[in-house]
Amino acid sequence: MMDDTLGDFMPKLRRKLKKYTLNRRLKHVSFSDKYKSYKAKMNYPDNESFIGSYSIEEHYENKVMLQRFAEEQNTFHEKISFMCSRANWKKYVESNYMNKNFNICQISSNNGTIHCLKTYSLVKYKINQNHIEIDIIGSDGFIQFMKKSIADQYEIVNANIEWIYSTNGDSVSIPLTSDRMPVDEMYPFINRPIQEYYDDYMNSSASILLLFGPPGTGKTTFIRGLLQHSSKSAMVTYDSAILEKDFIFSSFIEGDSSIFIIEDADLFLKSRQEGNTMMHKFLNVGDGLVSTKEKKMIFSTNLPSVRDIDPALVRAGRCYDIVEFRNLTIDEGTKLSKKMNIDSDFGNKKEISLAEIFHPENGKKLSTSTKKSKVGFI
């Protein structure tokens, strides 16, 4: 008897919940005479579309889209990021858009919209710690106008690093600026211009690039330079527990990031015969059923030899190259120091690392005429 009663009750409950949801979406206005009354008060004609909004941002976006649809205008969307502080962004908005042609809505301390009343266009912005992300919706001309206006004052960020830091998929996006680009003298063992190497790898059908060698030899700087040169965004994580989850691989395949970076990947690169349970995931994403030419995977490791790496990962067709990073000879270090205008007093050393050149020990300082270069990824 209880089962029959419950069976009759559940459909009624679902119908009530559905009706309640519809009423909530229409701000407690149902599909009845109340809705017609609501439309009349809002001056909506009977043949005009009505779109419910869940936020002020969405309300303005819907309003712009309806206006453009009514005017039969082509609509485009583009997202850009640029280096800008909160204070500078406030000054920029106030000096450029505080007039009768624009409607500014500061939704929260970090979010807002700029609605162009004249062209039926919209800018949604998000303020981060040291950069701004904006979505521009409108005509192609309006998008180009906004991009030029911003580029004239701020540095456009063409690549970001998405750092996944929890097993729930939580992440933070970190912009890559155009400084600290590597030069050819940093990697004489590559035997060709560094930018040419970057282009060849990105245009190849192989997905895997393997970098190995001792710490301080420039593996991280090499990766950073690749992202800057190619203007490609990347995904990175340093937590082995995250790599055991499938979501990070599916997010990489489906998402906007073109490159998946696994730094300090010593444990993940060893042979499957030694108990490495992660390798099959890298193999499938690198050149398996779910692989794609546009997606690249870069591994950096401090393992002393390529013989310690699972041979399946470095096979031809899957692996573009294996680059062994090393310290520079004194002659190579001297050439690099002259190129970067750095003090090159190496003492009695026979070789020197990039870390030692860019971060001199014992109180040595860079030339006052040179901006200090850093070595690092994030």
URFEN-V495968 format. One line per field, one symbol per residue. psi: psi as a letter, one per 40 degrees, with the letter a starting at -180 (. if undefined). A space follows every 10 residues. Layout:
psi = ???
This chain:
psi = dddddddddd dddddddddd dddddfffhi gadddddddd defhideiih hiieiddddd dddddddddd efiihihihi iihhiddddd ddddddegie eihhhgdaee iiihhhddef iihhihhade ihhihhhaid dddddddddd dddihhheii hhhheieeei ihhhihieif hiidedgded fihddddddd ddeieidhhh hiiiieeedd ddddddddde fiiihiiehd ddeeiddddd ddddaehdhh hhiffddeei ideeeheddd ddddddfade iidehihhhi ieidieeeih dddeiiddhd ihhhiiiiid ddddddddde fihfgebeie iiiddddegi ifeiiiheeh hhiihic.
